[in-house]
């Protein structure tokens, strides 16, 4: 089978390797789709702090089970699935208390351990989730980023009936905004400086789409949400500008959930955090229950994934996918590798 290996930043080679033999408790999955995300792009450019080379990428995936170990129940050949990419120890404090997404020894497929950018992948059956009948492979590969959004929203109080502000309309910000609506938020506002990404958000039926190059975010919040402002703010960019917008415009006593990945140490006005009794809440990846909820939301037709898909590339054109993302910039939302 073919396996894509990133041997160095910007360099991808294809190796012919044996199809893996499954062990006890495993299934063999024929990979069908691989999504490319922002973290993958950091690896491609040599800017991911926790990845060394060579590395096999691929953590947003969908595929079809072709073989199951004798001791595996509940899964069978022909099942269409997605896979949780975390490798955890199961022994540290977070793992012992059900928070394995923040395992002290966390490794993620495609970053610190072998990812799924190959034609076949053998994996622990416990990491596999069946997808609804009729769900496309494209959408199946997008369950992973949607699970990120679901988990982020669950880090605060119940969003049902709340007014939610999402800063950043990239793929994750868009999915956070859509998930907030799907999980019962009364109103959702999303902001960005990209008119294109805001147009995508409008196609996804987000209530208020604000270009902060043209409008003051503080005034927009009051205009759309009223004097009580947002109940919950989610920062989905990972830069000081949007973090400042969150802190400066948060209602006293409200929550700010930090979803964006900051590439370097950022400045936060802790004086305002203290004086206004703000709660800064981190969020990392997801757990199985977030995948289950994400699948449920898609199955119920509450999430519109199609507008996020910018382009497809064949497996052999993996590198061209990165070049496309680099060339298109803000116009590249979700790029998908097809293994057909």
Beta strands, then each sheet from edge to edge (+ up, - down):
strand 1: 2-8
strand 2: 11-16
strand 3: 26-36
strand 4: 60-68
strand 5: 80-83
strand 6: 86-87
strand 7: 107-108
strand 8: 120-124
strand 9: 128-130
strand 10: 163-167
strand 11: 187-192
strand 12: 208-211
strand 13: 232-235
strand 14: 255-258
strand 15: 279-282
strand 16: 309-314
strand 17: 334-338
sheet 1: 1+ 2-
sheet 2: 8+ 3- 4+ 5- 9+
sheet 3: 8+ 3- 17+ 16+
sheet 4: 6+ 7-
sheet 5: 12+ 11+ 10+ 13+ 14+ 15+
end
